[in-house]
């Protein structure tokens, strides 16, 4: 079976020691006769969603492995649990997504081509309705533009005084 292992290295561990922590986790996998299929991927330092052991950041690492013996995962779990350099870890069983999907894709295509089942896109609140834009235009019709006022003032000022 295929599995994915993700873990968070504590920021209290020096970055120079991250490779040794990673090698230690790989040794745990070798101890349970697991084969690493995807090398560890270091995602770097990230902020945690909530503090763990009074730490607000952690170094994320992810890798994939295969193991035929599912009972050996309990041994891996206890080893990772007792490792003080790790804040959290998660082992996920990967499945072949195409085989496990119970979806008939031909029906999905038919639904997309059928116009009765297609919904109109929702209008966001930021775009005004037609009625609102008409009301705004009606209000704007009664208003005088600033340029028109300037022209009228220029005409008044150009006329000679009749005093």
N, CA, C and O of each residue as an XYZ file, in Angstrom:
652
protein
N       0.833     -1.173      0.000
C       0.000      0.000      0.000
C       0.884      1.245      0.000
O       1.992      1.249      0.537
N       0.355      2.298     -0.621
C       1.069      3.573     -0.668
C       0.595      4.468      0.467
O      -0.588      4.504      0.807
N       1.550      5.189      1.043
C       1.249      6.095      2.136
C       2.003      7.400      1.922
O       3.026      7.448      1.239
N       1.469      8.448      2.521
C       2.156      9.733      2.535
C       2.405     10.104      3.986
O       1.512     10.001      4.827
N       3.625     10.535      4.270
C       3.988     10.961      5.616
C       4.359     12.435      5.566
O       5.260     12.834      4.828
N       3.661     13.233      6.352
C       3.985     14.654      6.490
C       4.294     14.907      7.956
O       3.604     14.406      8.844
N       5.329     15.682      8.198
C       5.667     16.001      9.574
C       6.192     17.420      9.672
O       6.644     18.009      8.690
N       6.118     17.961     10.902
C       6.554     19.321     11.177
C       7.717     19.248     12.154
O       7.589     18.723     13.260
N       8.847     19.784     11.728
C      10.028     19.821     12.585
C       9.949     21.068     13.461
O       9.608     22.150     12.983
N      10.258     20.915     14.708
C      10.193     22.015     15.665
C      11.194     23.111     15.293
O      12.310     22.805     14.873
N      10.812     24.382     15.440
C      11.757     25.464     15.157
C      12.862     25.560     16.214
O      13.845     26.274     16.017
N      12.705     24.845     17.331
C      13.746     24.817     18.349
C      14.966     24.026     17.865
O      16.064     24.186     18.397
N      14.771     23.183     16.866
C      15.862     22.409     16.276
C      16.585     23.310     15.279
O      15.942     23.959     14.455
N      17.903     23.357     15.344
C      18.684     24.189     14.431
C      18.510     23.700     12.995
O      18.365     22.503     12.748
N      18.527     24.636     12.061
C      18.319     24.263     10.655
C      19.429     23.357     10.137
O      19.217     22.597      9.192
N      20.590     23.428     10.736
C      21.686     22.545     10.320
C      21.398     21.098     10.706
O      21.973     20.178     10.125
N      20.514     20.887     11.679
C      20.180     19.535     12.136
C      18.932     18.972     11.457
O      18.544     17.839     11.741
N      18.297     19.732     10.572
C      17.080     19.255      9.906
C      17.355     18.027      9.046
O      16.526     17.120      8.979
N      18.492     17.991      8.400
C      18.822     16.817      7.592
C      18.992     15.573      8.456
O      18.627     14.474      8.040
N      19.545     15.739      9.657
C      19.695     14.578     10.544
C      18.327     14.104     11.045
O      18.108     12.902     11.198
N      17.403     15.043     11.304
C      16.043     14.665     11.708
C      15.361     13.930     10.559
O      14.686     12.921     10.765
N      15.546     14.449      9.345
C      14.967     13.804      8.167
C      15.549     12.402      7.998
O      14.813     11.461      7.700
N      16.858     12.254      8.184
C      17.493     10.939      8.057
C      16.984      9.987      9.130
O      16.845      8.788      8.889
N      16.710     10.521     10.306
C      16.173      9.701     11.395
C      14.788      9.154     11.023
O      14.484      7.993     11.293
N      13.956      9.994     10.405
C      12.630      9.537      9.967
C      12.777      8.489      8.865
O      12.033      7.509      8.844
N      13.719      8.683      7.955
C      13.963      7.677      6.915
C      14.447      6.364      7.518
O      14.115      5.291      7.014
N      15.228      6.438      8.592
C      15.665      5.224      9.285
C      14.485      4.502      9.929
O      14.436      3.272      9.943
N      13.535      5.269     10.463
C      12.319      4.655     10.999
C      11.606      3.867      9.908
O      11.128      2.757     10.145
N      11.537      4.454      8.698
C      10.864      3.784      7.581
C      11.624      2.525      7.160
O      11.010      1.506      6.845
N      12.952      2.592      7.154
C      13.745      1.403      6.833
C      13.544      0.317      7.877
O      13.575     -0.872      7.560
N      13.337      0.730      9.124
C      13.129     -0.225     10.210
C      11.849     -1.019     10.063
O      11.752     -2.133     10.578
N      10.869     -0.469      9.373
C       9.613     -1.212      9.164
C       9.545     -1.793      7.749
O       8.481     -2.214      7.296
N      10.671     -1.814      7.063
C      10.785     -2.355      5.695
C       9.891     -1.618      4.708
O       9.242     -2.237      3.865
N       9.861     -0.307      4.815
C       9.094      0.516      3.880
C      10.038      1.060      2.816
O      11.207      1.340      3.079
N       9.505      1.199      1.618
C      10.295      1.709      0.492
C       9.836      3.139      0.200
O       8.651      3.376     -0.037
N      10.771      4.090      0.218
C      10.442      5.491     -0.047
C      10.275      5.657     -1.561
O      11.209      5.408     -2.324
N       9.079      6.080     -1.991
C       8.806      6.239     -3.426
C       8.997      7.676     -3.891
O       9.319      7.909     -5.056
N       8.804      8.633     -3.007
C       9.054     10.039     -3.337
C       9.921     10.627     -2.249
O       9.564     10.593     -1.071
N      11.053     11.162     -2.639
C      12.010     11.720     -1.688
C      11.368     12.824     -0.866
O      10.392     13.434     -1.303
N      11.899     13.087      0.311
C      11.326     14.135      1.165
C      11.328     15.492      0.471
O      12.308     15.886     -0.163
N      10.222     16.185      0.604
C      10.046     17.509      0.019
C       9.957     18.507      1.166
O       9.008     18.488      1.949
N      10.950     19.372      1.253
C      10.972     20.387      2.309
C      10.154     21.579      1.856
O      10.484     22.221      0.860
N       9.092     21.876      2.579
C       8.237     23.009      2.231
C       8.677     24.290      2.917
O       8.158     25.367      2.624
N       9.620     24.176      3.818
C      10.165     25.362      4.464
C       9.438     25.728      5.747
O       8.589     24.990      6.246
N       9.799     26.886      6.256
C       9.236     27.381      7.507
C       7.878     28.016      7.230
O       7.746     28.877      6.360
N       6.882     27.582      7.976
C       5.524     28.093      7.814
C       4.948     28.426      9.182
O       5.334     27.850     10.199
N       4.025     29.361      9.180
C       3.325     29.706     10.408
C       2.261     28.643     10.671
O       1.541     28.232      9.762
N       2.173     28.208     11.912
C       1.186     27.202     12.291
C      -0.176     27.856     12.473
O      -0.258     29.040     12.802
N      -1.219     27.113     12.267
C      -2.574     27.624     12.436
C      -2.851     27.951     13.898
O      -3.615     28.868     14.198
N      -2.241     27.216     14.794
C      -2.370     27.443     16.227
C      -1.055     27.005     16.875
O      -0.358     26.149     16.330
N      -0.710     27.575     18.020
C       0.555     27.200     18.668
C       0.562     25.739     19.100
O      -0.425     25.226     19.627
N       1.686     25.085     18.867
C       1.892     23.703     19.293
C       3.146     23.704     20.162
O       4.217     24.106     19.705
N       3.023     23.267     21.387
C       4.134     23.241     22.339
C       4.788     24.625     22.425
O       6.013     24.746     22.451
N       3.953     25.656     22.467
C       4.372     27.063     22.565
C       5.196     27.530     21.363
O       5.937     28.508     21.459
N       5.070     26.846     20.256
C       5.773     27.220     19.024
C       4.743     27.730     18.023
O       3.670     27.146     17.871
N       5.080     28.834     17.337
C       4.161     29.420     16.372
C       4.542     29.099     14.934
O       3.748     29.332     14.023
N       5.737     28.570     14.712
C       6.212     28.228     13.373
C       6.761     26.807     13.383
O       7.055     26.245     14.438
N       6.891     26.242     12.198
C       7.458     24.909     12.063
C       7.967     24.701     10.650
O       7.606     25.440      9.734
N       8.812     23.685     10.477
C       9.372     23.353      9.174
C       8.665     22.102      8.652
O       8.755     21.031      9.253
N       7.966     22.246      7.535
C       7.135     21.182      6.983
C       7.937     20.307      6.020
O       8.716     20.804      5.207
N       7.727     18.993      6.131
C       8.374     18.019      5.254
C       7.330     16.976      4.867
O       6.509     16.569      5.689
N       7.372     16.549      3.607
C       6.434     15.545      3.127
C       7.174     14.513      2.290
O       8.111     14.855      1.570
N       6.757     13.248      2.381
C       7.337     12.181      1.563
C       6.311     11.081      1.374
O       5.325     11.009      2.106
N       6.546     10.221      0.384
C       5.665      9.074      0.123
C       6.460      7.796      0.273
O       7.651      7.744     -0.032
N       5.770      6.752      0.755
C       6.426      5.453      0.900
C       5.415      4.343      0.684
O       4.202      4.552      0.723
N       5.960      3.147      0.454
C       5.138      1.945      0.285
C       5.488      0.957      1.385
O       6.656      0.781      1.731
N       4.472      0.320      1.925
C       4.679     -0.703      2.939
C       3.618     -1.778      2.761
O       2.429     -1.476      2.667
N       4.047     -3.023      2.716
C       3.114     -4.137      2.543
C       2.486     -4.543      3.878
O       1.374     -5.069      3.915
N       3.193     -4.299      4.949
C       2.728     -4.725      6.267
C       2.083     -3.547      6.980
O       2.782     -2.644      7.441
N       0.776     -3.545      7.075
C       0.074     -2.427      7.717
C       0.257     -2.429      9.233
O       0.091     -1.388      9.870
N       0.592     -3.565      9.816
C       0.817     -3.609     11.263
C       2.115     -2.896     11.640
O       2.280     -2.474     12.785
N       3.024     -2.760     10.696
C       4.275     -2.051     10.982
C       4.052     -0.545     11.111
O       4.920      0.168     11.615
N       2.896     -0.058     10.659
C       2.583      1.361     10.799
C       2.407      1.747     12.270
O       2.673      2.886     12.654
N       1.962      0.801     13.081
C       1.841      1.077     14.519
C       3.213      1.319     15.125
O       3.379      2.190     15.978
N       4.197      0.544     14.681
C       5.567      0.727     15.155
C       6.103      2.092     14.714
O       6.755      2.790     15.491
N       5.825      2.463     13.467
C       6.237      3.772     12.965
C       5.552      4.876     13.761
O       6.170      5.892     14.081
N       4.281      4.678     14.079
C       3.527      5.668     14.838
C       4.148      5.899     16.211
O       4.280      7.046     16.638
N       4.528      4.837     16.908
C       5.126      5.004     18.231
C       6.491      5.675     18.142
O       6.835      6.489     18.998
N       7.269      5.346     17.122
C       8.585      5.984     16.972
C       8.451      7.477     16.695
O       9.185      8.288     17.259
N       7.511      7.837     15.824
C       7.311      9.254     15.515
C       6.730      9.997     16.714
O       7.046     11.166     16.938
N       5.883      9.320     17.482
C       5.260      9.942     18.650
C       6.293     10.293     19.712
O       6.166     11.315     20.387
N       7.309      9.458     19.866
C       8.322      9.671     20.897
C       9.491     10.525     20.424
O      10.408     10.794     21.201
N       9.478     10.951     19.177
C      10.550     11.808     18.647
C      10.271     13.250     19.064
O       9.288     13.843     18.619
N      11.120     13.813     19.905
C      10.911     15.160     20.445
C      11.200     16.258     19.432
O      10.815     17.405     19.662
N      11.853     15.959     18.337
C      12.161     16.983     17.346
C      10.985     17.258     16.411
O      11.030     18.204     15.624
N       9.940     16.445     16.491
C       8.763     16.624     15.646
C       7.610     17.203     16.462
O       7.300     16.728     17.554
N       6.983     18.243     15.902
C       5.800     18.808     16.566
C       4.569     17.973     16.277
O       3.827     17.609     17.190
N       4.351     17.664     14.989
C       3.206     16.873     14.556
C       3.628     16.016     13.358
O       4.600     16.314     12.665
N       2.867     14.947     13.141
C       3.066     14.112     11.960
C       1.717     13.560     11.545
O       0.776     13.511     12.338
N       1.638     13.144     10.288
C       0.395     12.584      9.768
C       0.732     11.560      8.701
O       1.477     11.855      7.767
N       0.191     10.363      8.833
C       0.362      9.304      7.838
C      -0.983      9.102      7.161
O      -1.995      8.845      7.812
N      -0.969      9.223      5.835
C      -2.205      9.102      5.057
C      -2.051      7.945      4.080
O      -1.016      7.800      3.429
N      -3.086      7.130      3.987
C      -3.099      6.034      3.019
C      -3.541      6.600      1.678
O      -4.617      7.188      1.572
N      -2.710      6.421      0.651
C      -3.043      6.904     -0.683
C      -3.713      5.778     -1.458
O      -3.283      4.626     -1.410
N      -4.761      6.131     -2.164
C      -5.472      5.158     -2.982
C      -5.321      5.550     -4.434
O      -5.035      6.704     -4.752
N      -5.512      4.591     -5.304
C      -5.521      4.907     -6.723
C      -6.825      5.643     -6.992
O      -7.899      5.042     -6.970
N      -6.733      6.920     -7.243
C      -7.918      7.770     -7.304
C      -8.857      7.417     -8.454
O     -10.067      7.607     -8.335
N      -8.332      6.915     -9.548
C      -9.204      6.573    -10.670
C     -10.010      5.309    -10.391
O     -11.169      5.215    -10.794
N      -9.415      4.348     -9.715
C     -10.136      3.121     -9.403
C     -11.168      3.337     -8.306
O     -12.239      2.730     -8.332
N     -10.853      4.200     -7.340
C     -11.755      4.382     -6.214
C     -12.913      5.324     -6.540
O     -13.898      5.366     -5.802
N     -12.809      6.071     -7.621
C     -13.871      7.017     -7.959
C     -15.058      6.261     -8.545
O     -14.892      5.440     -9.447
N     -16.235      6.535     -8.041
C     -17.458      5.912     -8.532
C     -18.256      6.923     -9.334
O     -19.439      7.139     -9.067
N     -17.616      7.541    -10.312
C     -18.246      8.600    -11.087
C     -18.288      8.169    -12.545
O     -17.295      7.693    -13.096
N     -19.455      8.343    -13.161
C     -19.593      8.062    -14.585
C     -19.405      9.384    -15.326
O     -20.290     10.239    -15.321
N     -18.246      9.540    -15.962
C     -17.905     10.801    -16.606
C     -18.777     11.095    -17.820
O     -18.938     12.258    -18.190
N     -19.341     10.073    -18.446
C     -20.203     10.311    -19.612
C     -21.468     11.062    -19.205
O     -21.955     11.903    -19.960
N     -22.000     10.770    -18.031
C     -23.186     11.491    -17.556
C     -22.864     12.941    -17.246
O     -23.707     13.820    -17.424
N     -21.652     13.194    -16.785
C     -21.258     14.568    -16.472
C     -21.215     15.419    -17.735
O     -21.598     16.588    -17.710
N     -20.757     14.846    -18.825
C     -20.696     15.581    -20.083
C     -22.106     15.886    -20.575
O     -22.367     16.982    -21.068
N     -23.009     14.927    -20.444
C     -24.388     15.146    -20.876
C     -25.045     16.255    -20.073
O     -25.787     17.058    -20.638
N     -24.798     16.322    -18.786
C     -25.383     17.360    -17.955
C     -24.860     18.739    -18.356
O     -25.605     19.718    -18.328
N     -23.600     18.818    -18.723
C     -23.027     20.096    -19.106
C     -23.614     20.604    -20.417
O     -23.775     21.812    -20.591
N     -23.937     19.701    -21.341
C     -24.478     20.117    -22.629
C     -25.966     20.431    -22.550
O     -26.488     21.155    -23.399
N     -26.648     19.904    -21.554
C     -28.071     20.165    -21.380
C     -28.249     21.540    -20.746
O     -27.806     21.762    -19.619
N     -28.895     22.467    -21.458
C     -29.009     23.840    -20.993
C     -29.992     24.002    -19.848
O     -29.925     24.993    -19.120
N     -30.902     23.054    -19.670
C     -31.872     23.163    -18.590
C     -31.204     23.031    -17.231
O     -31.642     23.652    -16.262
N     -30.159     22.236    -17.149
C     -29.499     21.997    -15.872
C     -28.438     23.039    -15.549
O     -27.917     23.055    -14.434
N     -28.111     23.898    -16.486
C     -27.068     24.889    -16.255
C     -27.681     26.110    -15.597
O     -28.646     26.681    -16.105
N     -27.127     26.504    -14.482
C     -27.614     27.676    -13.764
C     -26.958     28.929    -14.298
O     -25.833     28.912    -14.799
N     -27.689     30.006    -14.176
C     -27.108     31.301    -14.528
C     -26.116     31.681    -13.438
O     -26.347     31.377    -12.268
N     -25.034     32.329    -13.790
C     -24.059     32.702    -12.770
C     -24.666     33.699    -11.788
O     -25.471     34.551    -12.164
N     -24.278     33.580    -10.556
C     -24.781     34.485     -9.539
C     -24.164     35.854     -9.713
O     -22.987     35.996    -10.043
N     -24.980     36.846     -9.486
C     -24.502     38.212     -9.590
C     -23.940     38.600     -8.234
O     -24.572     38.377     -7.202
N     -22.764     39.176     -8.243
C     -22.190     39.604     -6.973
C     -22.878     40.871     -6.520
O     -23.511     41.560     -7.321
N     -22.760     41.181     -5.254
C     -23.400     42.360     -4.702
C     -22.730     43.635     -5.205
O     -23.309     44.719     -5.134
N     -21.521     43.498     -5.708
C     -20.800     44.677     -6.183
C     -21.384     45.199     -7.498
O     -21.300     46.396     -7.775
N     -21.977     44.316     -8.311
C     -22.557     44.767     -9.571
C     -24.008     45.157     -9.331
O     -24.783     44.342     -8.832
N     -24.392     46.368     -9.670
C     -25.763     46.818     -9.417
C     -26.745     46.177    -10.389
O     -26.377     45.769    -11.490
N     -27.993     46.096     -9.963
C     -29.054     45.573    -10.817
C     -29.434     46.635    -11.840
O     -29.071     47.803    -11.704
N     -30.163     46.220    -12.857
C     -30.564     47.154    -13.907
C     -31.423     48.284    -13.356
O     -31.273     49.436    -13.762
N     -32.320     47.957    -12.434
C     -33.196     48.973    -11.865
C     -32.399     50.034    -11.111
O     -32.700     51.226    -11.183
N     -31.369     49.574    -10.381
C     -30.556     50.512     -9.616
C     -29.778     51.445    -10.541
O     -29.640     52.634    -10.255
N     -29.275     50.908    -11.642
C     -28.522     51.764    -12.566
C     -29.445     52.774    -13.225
O     -29.035     53.910    -13.467
N     -30.703     52.384    -13.528
C     -31.662     53.333    -14.112
C     -31.967     54.459    -13.134
O     -32.041     55.622    -13.529
N     -32.146     54.117    -11.852
C     -32.408     55.132    -10.850
C     -31.245     56.107    -10.739
O     -31.444     57.314    -10.602
N     -30.035     55.576    -10.798
C     -28.860     56.436    -10.726
C     -28.787     57.370    -11.924
O     -28.469     58.551    -11.785
N     -29.088     56.824    -13.117
C     -29.059     57.649    -14.330
C     -30.108     58.751    -14.249
O     -29.849     59.884    -14.656
N     -31.310     58.423    -13.719
C     -32.364     59.425    -13.578
C     -31.927     60.531    -12.626
O     -32.191     61.704    -12.889
N     -31.281     60.192    -11.556
C     -30.795     61.191    -10.615
C     -29.726     62.069    -11.264
O     -29.677     63.278    -11.037
N     -28.867     61.440    -12.079
C     -27.792     62.179    -12.724
C     -28.315     63.130    -13.790
O     -27.650     64.119    -14.101
N     -29.501     62.858    -14.365
C     -30.052     63.726    -15.413
C     -30.386     65.108    -14.862
O     -30.223     66.108    -15.561
N     -30.842     65.173    -13.646
C     -31.207     66.447    -13.049
C     -29.995     67.237    -12.562
O     -30.118     68.431    -12.287
N     -28.861     66.620    -12.451
C     -27.669     67.289    -11.949
C     -26.972     68.055    -13.061
O     -27.065     67.701    -14.236
N     -26.275     69.104    -12.670
C     -25.529     69.926    -13.610
C     -24.060     69.564    -13.473
O     -23.536     69.391    -12.372
N     -23.418     69.455    -14.620
C     -21.999     69.122    -14.609
C     -21.168     70.349    -14.236
O     -21.600     71.477    -14.470
N     -20.022     70.152    -13.680
C     -19.126     71.217    -13.263
C     -18.616     72.008    -14.465
O     -18.430     73.222    -14.381
N     -18.393     71.318    -15.578
C     -17.919     71.990    -16.789
C     -18.968     72.972    -17.320
O     -18.622     74.050    -17.802
N     -20.251     72.598    -17.230
C     -21.318     73.494    -17.674
C     -21.372     74.746    -16.804
O     -21.614     75.843    -17.307
N     -21.154     74.589    -15.534
C     -21.144     75.743    -14.625
C     -19.990     76.676    -14.968
O     -20.152     77.896    -14.986
N     -18.832     76.100    -15.238
C     -17.659     76.911    -15.610
C     -17.928     77.715    -16.879
O     -17.564     78.889    -16.951
N     -18.556     77.103    -17.876
C     -18.862     77.804    -19.135
C     -19.821     78.973    -18.883
O     -19.633     80.066    -19.416
N     -20.850     78.729    -18.062
C     -21.820     79.778    -17.754
C     -21.154     80.938    -17.003
O     -21.480     82.097    -17.259
N     -20.248     80.654    -16.104
C     -19.537     81.707    -15.369
C     -18.651     82.525    -16.305
O     -18.569     83.747    -16.182
N     -17.987     81.842    -17.243
C     -17.144     82.558    -18.210
C     -17.982     83.517    -19.054
O     -17.558     84.644    -19.311
N     -19.169     83.081    -19.489
C     -20.042     83.944    -20.291
C     -20.483     85.168    -19.491
O     -20.515     86.286    -20.006
N     -20.825     84.931    -18.212
C     -21.279     86.041    -17.371
C     -20.146     87.041    -17.153
O     -20.369     88.251    -17.190
N     -18.955     86.548    -16.932
C     -17.825     87.435    -16.677
C     -17.378     88.190    -17.915
O     -16.801     89.270    -17.787
N     -17.623     87.661    -19.122
C     -17.229     88.317    -20.363
C     -18.188     89.451    -20.748
O     -17.790     90.387    -21.442
N     -19.421     89.375    -20.312
C     -20.384     90.410    -20.654
C     -19.989     91.740    -19.994
O     -19.514     91.749    -18.858
N     -20.183     92.859    -20.701
C     -19.829     94.166    -20.119
C     -20.790     94.526    -19.009
O     -21.962     94.152    -19.021
N     -20.266     95.252    -18.065
C     -21.094     95.691    -16.937
C     -21.983     96.858    -17.408
O     -21.525     97.731    -18.144
N     -23.190     96.864    -17.000
C     -24.137     97.870    -17.405
C     -24.340     98.950    -16.343
O     -25.348     99.650    -16.437
N     -23.536     99.138    -15.410
C     -23.690    100.138    -14.345
C     -23.551    101.519    -14.846
O     -23.655    102.470    -14.071
